[in-house]
Amino acid sequence: RKEVEQDPGPFNVPEGATVAFNCTYSNSASQSFFWYRQDCRKEPKLLMSVYSSGNEDGRFTAQLNRASQYISLLIRDSKLSDSATYLCVPSCSSASKIIFGSGTRLSIRP
Amino acid sequence: DVKVTQSSRYLVKRTGEKVFLECVQDMDHENMFWYRQDPGLGLRLIYFSYDVKMKEKGDIPEGYSVSREKKERFSLILESASTNQTSMYLCASSSLLERGQYFGPGTRLTVT
């Protein structure tokens, strides 16, 4: 099993829709979790941090299920500018154990 | 506002050359990282540093070395560049407490 697994997509949804994607991780020692977004040919940008059961920031909600070892990202009222690749990162106390998922591509159509 | 800068956006070097990639952060972060990103392979950690003069190998350290003489600066060195080191190189930093990483704009290195 890969350490971090994400559905590569692409998810192609209309503007205004709600979209959600999951990320599963294999290391049960992971303590903190992050979602990044990466636009084409740009660097990843930190989107959300998740330390307990979940986090909400405007249209974005991240939820953590430790028992099943997955985190999800929900985007409500999606905008064209949300089109990007979303990377999931579970993190342990050791920086050497930070593993980036390969990302889920999201495309919002008008 | 958080800022991580990298010395070059694009770099072309010849096989066998020594290459220096520099990264500077202005957030007083303890941790700094070097990654490479290749299509289909995602982000792979080369080295990271959790303090001045401290470094640890990541997943793919072969062919690379690093230097961290000052807290804000982390350098990646390719001792003898090879064509399979053609890639996008990304530097990042994070604090000990928050741990979310902030990335520089990347250096696209081509080795011919």
Interface residues (C-beta under 8 A of the other chain):
Chain A: S32 F34 Y36 K42 E43 P44 K45 L46 S49 L87 V89 S91 A95 S96 I98 F100 G101 S102 G103
Chain B: N31 F33 Y35 L41 G42 L43 L45 F48 Y50 E56 K57 G58 L90 S94 E98 R99 G100 Q101 Y102 F103 G104 P105 G106
